Amino acid sequence: MKIGSNYLGDNRCEFIVWAPELKEVAVKITAPQERLLPMQKDEAGYWKVTAEGISPGTHYFYKLEGDAERPDPASHFQPEGVHGASQVIDHSTIQWSDDQWSGVPLDEMIIYELHVGTFTPEGSFDAIIPRLRELYEFGVNAIEIMPVAQFPGDRNWGYDGTYPFAVQNSYGGVEGLKRLVDACHQQGIAVIMDVVYNHFGPEGNYISNYGPYFTATYKTPWGMAVNFDDKRSDGVRNYFIENALYWFENCHIDALRLDAIHAIYDLGAKHFLEELSERVETLSQQVGRKLYLIAESDLNDVRVIRDRTLGGHSMDAQWSDDFHHALHTILTGETIGYYKDFGKCEQLATALKESFVYSWKLSANRERYHGNDAKDFPGQQFVIATQNHDQVGNRMLGERLSNLVSFDALKLAAAALLLSPNVPMLFMGEEYGEESPFLYFVSHSDHDLVEAVRKGRKEEFKDFHIEGEFQDPFSQETFDQCILKWEKRQEGKNKALLELHQHLIQLRRTIPALKSLDKQNLEISCSEADKLIQMRRGNQESEIFCVMNFSKQDVTFKPDVADSSWSKILDSADEKWFGAGAKLPEQLNSGQEFTIPPLSFALFGK
């Protein structure tokens, strides 16, 4: 069932809203002229009316039982913010130029996560467009946009949105988003939209006025859970499925990243995610290109990506935080919070080989067994990162990896990410070692809510006690600190790091052994005492051998290869990459001992 205001052309508009328990609903037009349009309810609880004289740009509320006036829960635009009127949008006005666009295959994606508000000083969709060519030439072919559903004020990560269909007004609204997507497709870049289906933000959250959108059966970190399996959950499920289809159909989005699906509770025979994947698969067939669903999950559960016919949800891929945690701990030495489960070099080797480190193993942090076995699933079903908005922004000081480790360690992290047999994701600015923090920020208008956010964030940092001063999420200064210093891309070590990332991406795309994400032809060994990982990947066309030294000292080793004549392709210790000087020879032979400098890597090929 379509919901919201659907403009039909010729100044005609259909309004549909699900409110199964209400006795009376009407559309109240507030501009350009006030009108009241009574609605009729069908058997499924949907109220409908088709009206004449409704032009694009018309402002309206829903009048509920002759009393409360509320914005449309499926509003396509909130020009006056979360408390203001909704606006009718004509989605046919944009002249799309992506008719020949066929998308980017998941196994070829180099994803770049960005936040619209801090990616440029202007903080808008349009301001991103001039940077697309540089991103593409660097190697990015997919951008992942943090949530843009309408949130209160103009500063927010996006996970406090209360109108999943309405694109943030301060970013440029839905028209600005469409221009960005069209420009991305012209440049050869896919667009992944981060969406939140596990909760609604606290301010402007009127959706419970309409129906049973929440259930007390489960609880989430944000309060009552969204009702995906309780009484009258049919309308709730439809609401979110229609939202997913909306992004694909109206905005030409290529993939959705589903936030924290472990907080989507559904014990029904057909899980919501399974139903969603069915609907998106049908739409993919209709539009003639593959549309992807990528889940963020804290479960380490392959049921998320397992095919529906085998009892899974058929997500195309899922995030694997184990890679990040394993890499972060051996580079930084941090062992607080959930990092207490990590810290061994062999865990990074396991993450590279099997995707999940915790595959039904006892977790000290969780105090229980966690995860299941993912080693038989191909690498393109796992998105990995050395940094992302959560892992940076949920630190009290918002430090990036560039603030925590040496330049040599940053180069090593880049290799671990981009030479892995998984789908890599970079966090904006990571490619050149951006040092501006990425802090948590909000601009709520409710002062009590602001105080609650301050208190809540301080509480969250208890497990990650770090020296320094708490940054007020409500402060404009906190937000301003987070804006990228893009010009640093062309300076000194920052430029060298950018070029190293670029070179690694080029190698990933041109060497068949790196291009294939088949983990069956992957061999990894690890020396825990030396913090040394040796990795060999190959197929019928080529083979590569990579050695990575995560210790702060020289390490002498014998290559874990049975044959000889390996030629060096790349060495991070070279002076070209601001290294102290390479110690490994141009040719590597088995059986001999070699020395690799601290915090460095070298790549060889046959």
URZI-V470093 format. One line per field, one symbol per residue. phi: phi as a letter, one per 40 degrees, with the letter a starting at -180 (. if undefined). A space follows every 10 residues. Layout:
BEGIN
phi=???
END
This chain:
BEGIN
phi=.cbgcbcbgf fbabbbacac bccabacbcb acbcabbcbb ccccgccbab bcgbcdgcca bbcbfgbcbb cccbdcabcb gcbcccbcbc ccccccbbdc cbgbddcbcb cbcbbdcbcb ccgbccccdc cccccccchc babbcddbcd bcgbbachcb cbbdcccdcc chgccccccc cccccccgbc bbbcbbbbab ccbgcbcccc iccbbccbbb cbhdcccbac dfcdccccdc cccccdcccc bfccabbccf ccbccabccb cdcccccccc cccdcccgac bbbbbcbccf bcccbccdcb gbcgccaacb cdcdcccccc cbgcbbfccc cbhbccccdc cccbgbccbg bcbcccfaca gacbcccccc cbcbacaadc cccccdbgcc cccbbccccc cccccdcccc cbccbbcdgd cbgdbccbcc aaaccccccd cccdcccccc cdcbcbchcc cccccccdcc cccccdccdb bfcccccdcc dccccccccb cdccccbccc bbbbbabccc fbbbbbbaac cabbbbbbbc ccbdbcabdc bcbbgbbcba bccccdbgcc hcbcccbbbc gccbbbccfa aabbbb
END
